[in-house]
Each structure stands twice: as C-alpha cells, then as structure tokens.
Amino acid sequence: MSNQTISRESDAVERAFDEKALTGREKDAVRSLLQGMTAQSAAKAMGVSPSSVGSYRGRAYEKLGVASGRELIVLLQAILGKASALSLS
C-alpha cells in the first residue's frame, strides 16, 4: 500500500469524523480503539481516566450512529471502501 493510498484513506476517515462533529478527545478515543488499545491504556496515553475514555468513545459511537467498536470498524471499512472506489474512477 502506497503512502498516497494511506493518506487518502486517512483523509476519508478524518472527513467522516469532522462531518459528525467529533471533538478532538472523541477522535483520540476512537483512534486508540482502532489501534487495539484498551480503555485503560488509552487513558494513560491521553492523560485521562478510563471512564473518560469510555465516555468519549460512547459519544463518538452515538454521533457516528454505531453501538459498538465492532460496528465502528464496519462503518470505517465502508468509508475506506468508498474512498478506494472513488480513487479508482
């Protein structure tokens, strides 16, 4: 995968986050989840409590219209699929 492809995919995810008005902390909490971090390890990295990470993730899920981390991944895969399809056309 080229750096250009990764950049396009990252831009597509950021646009989705921005369209749904995720705050910086909500974005950080979602990114930590996508990196496989637990709420506890994300909390340490973010300098907040694990319950705060859970709250940020919960608000992000609500804004993105998903109910779980699994649904979030499916949504992001769909977004990335659209970004790839657009870059091929």
Sine and cosine of phi, psi and omega as CSV:
sin_phi,cos_phi,sin_psi,cos_psi,sin_omega,cos_omega
0.00,0.00,0.77,-0.64,-0.05,-1.00
-0.98,0.17,0.33,-0.94,0.05,-1.00
-0.88,0.48,-0.56,0.83,0.01,-1.00
-0.91,0.42,-0.65,0.76,0.03,-1.00
-0.91,0.42,-0.71,0.70,0.02,-1.00
-0.88,0.48,-0.66,0.75,0.01,-1.00
-0.89,0.45,-0.68,0.73,0.02,-1.00
-0.89,0.46,-0.68,0.73,0.00,-1.00
-0.91,0.41,-0.68,0.73,0.03,-1.00
-0.88,0.48,-0.66,0.75,0.04,-1.00
-0.88,0.47,-0.64,0.77,0.00,-1.00
-0.90,0.44,-0.67,0.74,0.02,-1.00
-0.92,0.39,-0.70,0.72,0.02,-1.00
-0.87,0.49,-0.66,0.75,0.05,-1.00
-0.88,0.48,-0.66,0.75,0.03,-1.00
-0.89,0.46,-0.68,0.73,0.04,-1.00
-0.89,0.46,-0.70,0.72,-0.03,-1.00
-0.93,0.37,-0.63,0.78,0.02,-1.00
-0.87,0.49,-0.54,0.84,-0.01,-1.00
-1.00,-0.07,0.12,0.99,0.08,-1.00
0.85,0.53,0.67,0.74,0.10,-1.00
-0.94,0.35,0.65,-0.76,0.07,-1.00
-0.96,0.26,0.19,-0.98,0.05,-1.00
-0.85,0.52,-0.67,0.74,0.00,-1.00
-0.92,0.39,-0.63,0.77,0.04,-1.00
-0.89,0.45,-0.67,0.74,0.05,-1.00
-0.88,0.48,-0.71,0.70,0.01,-1.00
-0.87,0.49,-0.67,0.74,-0.01,-1.00
-0.91,0.42,-0.64,0.77,0.03,-1.00
-0.93,0.37,-0.70,0.72,0.03,-1.00
-0.86,0.52,-0.65,0.76,0.01,-1.00
-0.89,0.45,-0.62,0.78,0.05,-1.00
-0.90,0.44,-0.70,0.71,-0.01,-1.00
-0.91,0.41,-0.40,0.92,0.06,-1.00
-1.00,0.06,0.03,1.00,0.05,-1.00
0.99,0.11,0.26,0.96,-0.02,-1.00
-0.99,0.16,0.61,-0.79,0.14,-0.99
-0.96,0.28,0.22,-0.98,0.05,-1.00
-0.88,0.48,-0.58,0.81,-0.02,-1.00
-0.92,0.39,-0.71,0.71,0.00,-1.00
-0.95,0.32,-0.57,0.82,0.07,-1.00
-0.91,0.42,-0.64,0.77,0.01,-1.00
-0.87,0.50,-0.70,0.72,0.00,-1.00
-0.89,0.46,-0.70,0.71,-0.01,-1.00
-0.91,0.41,-0.57,0.82,-0.05,-1.00
-1.00,0.02,-0.23,0.97,-0.02,-1.00
0.96,0.28,0.56,0.83,0.02,-1.00
-0.72,-0.70,0.03,-1.00,0.02,-1.00
-0.99,0.13,0.39,-0.92,0.07,-1.00
-0.85,0.53,-0.57,0.82,0.01,-1.00
-0.92,0.38,-0.53,0.85,0.07,-1.00
-0.91,0.41,-0.66,0.75,0.05,-1.00
-0.86,0.50,-0.70,0.72,0.04,-1.00
-0.86,0.50,-0.65,0.76,0.03,-1.00
-0.91,0.41,-0.69,0.72,0.02,-1.00
-0.89,0.46,-0.69,0.72,0.01,-1.00
-0.90,0.43,-0.67,0.74,0.00,-1.00
-0.88,0.48,-0.68,0.73,0.03,-1.00
-0.92,0.39,-0.60,0.80,0.04,-1.00
-0.91,0.42,-0.69,0.72,0.04,-1.00
-0.84,0.54,-0.72,0.69,-0.02,-1.00
-0.86,0.51,-0.74,0.67,-0.01,-1.00
-0.90,0.43,-0.57,0.82,-0.03,-1.00
-1.00,0.06,-0.12,0.99,0.05,-1.00
0.97,0.24,0.52,0.85,0.05,-1.00
-0.85,-0.53,0.29,-0.96,-0.05,-1.00
-0.92,-0.39,-0.11,0.99,-0.06,-1.00
-0.38,-0.93,0.19,-0.98,0.08,-1.00
-0.88,0.48,-0.60,0.80,0.03,-1.00
-0.89,0.46,-0.71,0.71,0.04,-1.00
-0.90,0.43,-0.58,0.81,0.04,-1.00
-0.88,0.48,-0.70,0.72,0.00,-1.00
-0.90,0.44,-0.66,0.75,0.04,-1.00
-0.88,0.47,-0.69,0.73,0.03,-1.00
-0.87,0.49,-0.73,0.68,-0.03,-1.00
-0.92,0.39,-0.56,0.83,0.07,-1.00
-0.90,0.44,-0.62,0.78,0.04,-1.00
-0.91,0.41,-0.66,0.75,0.03,-1.00
-0.89,0.46,-0.69,0.72,0.00,-1.00
-0.92,0.39,-0.57,0.82,0.06,-1.00
-0.89,0.45,-0.66,0.75,0.04,-1.00
-0.91,0.42,-0.65,0.76,0.00,-1.00
-0.89,0.45,-0.65,0.76,0.02,-1.00
-0.92,0.39,-0.67,0.75,0.02,-1.00
-0.89,0.45,-0.64,0.77,0.01,-1.00
-0.92,0.39,-0.58,0.81,-0.03,-1.00
-0.96,0.28,-0.36,0.93,0.02,-1.00
-1.00,0.09,-0.33,0.94,-0.05,-1.00
-1.00,0.06,0.00,0.00,0.00,0.00
